[in-house]
Each structure stands twice: as structure tokens, then as C-alpha cells.
Amino acid sequence: MNINFDYKKCLVLLTLLFPALIYSSANFAADRQEINLKVKQTLKQFKKTVGGASSFLGKAKGILVFPEVVKAGIGIGGEYGEGALQINGKNVSYYNTISASIGFQLGAQVKSIIIVFLQSDALAKFRKSDGWEVGIDGSVALIELGTGKTIDTTSHNKPIVGFVFGNKGLMYNLTLEGSKFTKIVR
């Protein structure tokens, strides 16, 4: 059996389907109860697997949690997820994240993203924005920890700190550059 893979046709197909996938994701957005439950589970898992996480998160002015961000691509890729902004342990507003990429990529993955606002002015700027893009509207210091390491609450003096993790803990060599966070209006 001879299978010919036509890269150009796949690229055109993905280019045409990607907007439809994003549109359908937005239309079938999770309800608040579902997001609330997933945010709670994600934070619980994060605190369980990352040493010092509870103490570190306790210093946060706000925590933006995306429990499931799905990334998929064939040449052109994209990712989408929904989450909530927590202030003082309560979900106060809901957001989605979306980004696109071009380059060698094939497959899909699911990850969780936690963005921690350590300064009130950084949180206020984020909340006032119509759509906040990492690297343009604000810089996020992405934290990578090795196995068995803990978060040192005194060494992270950046206003916004981010964590990306999966089932096996924190993920390495990832970036949030170009990710856009937009408030979900229901």
C-alpha cells in the first residue's frame, strides 16, 4: 500500500479548518460550574506535585488558571483553552487563551497553564485589558523546575510568573509568547 502525503493539501485543509475549530470551541464553551471544578482540581494537582506551591500561591494577588489547553497542528498549529481568574480564592472572571504557530509540528497535546500575578498593578493592568498578549502587553517569567525542586518564594521577584505543566509535572522548553488571554463575556 503506497500512501502519498501531500503536505500542501494538509496545510490548506488545516488553514481552512482552524478558524472553524476555534469558532466551534467558543460556541460550545464550558459553563462556569465545569470551569470552576477543573480550576479547583488543577490547583490541587499543582500544589500536590510542586513543592512550595501553596506558600507561593498564597502570596499571589491573582491566579489565572487554564486547566486544559489543547494544542494541535500539522505545519500550522493552534491552541485553545478556557479558565478562570481567582482573587482571594474565588473565581471572579473567566478567560480563554488562544495562539497560533507555524513550523514543524505534528500531533496534539494537552497542558495546564497557571499565571500568577504577584503585584497588584500587574493584575489591574491585566483586568483592564480587552485582550492581553504575552510579550506585548506584559512579560511572564516562565518557571521551570527540575525533579524534586521546590518554588523558592523569595527568588521570584517578577510581577507575573507562569507555570506550564501536564500529567507528569512541569513541562520544559515551552513558551507562552504570543498567547492571548481574552475575557469571556456570557
Secondary structure, 3 states (H helix, E strand, C coil): CCCCCCHHHHHHHHHHHHHHHHHHHHHCCCCHHHHHHHHHHHHHHHHHHCECHHHHHHCCCEEEEEEEEEEEEEEEEEEEEEEEEEECCEEEEEEEEEEEEEEEEEEEEEEEEEEEECCHHHHHHHHHCCCEEECCCECCEECCCCCCCECCCCCCCCCEEEEEEECCEECCCCCCCCCEEEECCC
